[in-house]
Amino acid sequence: MRLNADTLDNHLNSDLARVYLIASDEHLLVSEAHEKIRNKAKEKGFLERDLFEAGKDFDWSSIASASANLSLFASQRILDLRLPTGKPGREGGKFIREYLENQPADDLLIITSAHLNKSSMSTAWVKAIEQAGAIVQCWPIKGNDLPPWLDSRMRARGLQPDAQAARALAARTEGNLLAAAQEIEKILLVKGEGPVTMADIKDLVADGARFDVFALMDAALGGETRRALRMARVLQAEDTPLPIVAWALTREVRLISQLRYAMNHGGNPQQLFRMNGVWDSRKKLMERAVRRHSLEAWQGMLDDCGRIDRASKGRPGYGLHASPWQQVEQLLVKLSEVA
């Protein structure tokens, strides 16, 4: 069976296959397709997940070992296999074919891969997946297809773009789906649900304060406490919307919490970077920052982000004793200083 990002929803409403191969270079579409399958699997009782990164010298037998290792807490599990290059090699291809011939009924195999060309789609391991389950191909969204896609995505989030808003957003983000999705979330944070005009897109997406907020995050993650505090005070003095700052803080702290968790459990940080569109220039910055605090400390800071976010929207702060901007400064100090 072959699916795409649009037909996946209808498929999951009626069925859950034994194996899925999600193939694309569009990280946002891969991530969202993967999340939809996992959510459906959770509804069906697949509560445990084992993650495998099939890089160089990967031990393919480790998947079989995990499959055979019965859990005390759940009998159904997801085997989450990442193929960064889209090429499992002769050994990997042979393993996948043989595994599918004898796949345990309580296993769900999800494979994410880079884009597969016509030649790769004709290989025996891909054909075995197509016969046993589903291949989800997430095609790039470009040109004239991008504005309608953005319009639909904005409306799904409660926004009501006018005829030119989606085109303006497409032009501002230059076809970067991950950047466009993040801008939609920022627009929702600042404006709330309702109409969005082309003027709104120009004001919010091209707003120089957006870049100042990113510079603020880099200063904090780089351990530059004084500089980060000065920048925060300038942003406050310039009436930068607090929800933008809260959004940026939450985004960074959540990603670093996930990174710290991956490092603690033998995961591959590079996969997280790819899935979240982290630029190469920022990877070393984040790798240094993650070692500054424990997983528990990062998760505590994520709770702080939640309180700041609620306060920025006029909701109860749940233990937020200082003003929201003061709390931002306190969090910046935690982020930037060594525990």
Summary of the structure (lengths in Angstrom):
residues: 339
radius of gyration: 21.9
end to end distance: 51.5
largest distance: 64.3
contacts: 1030
relative contact order: 0.09
helix: 60%
strand: 11%
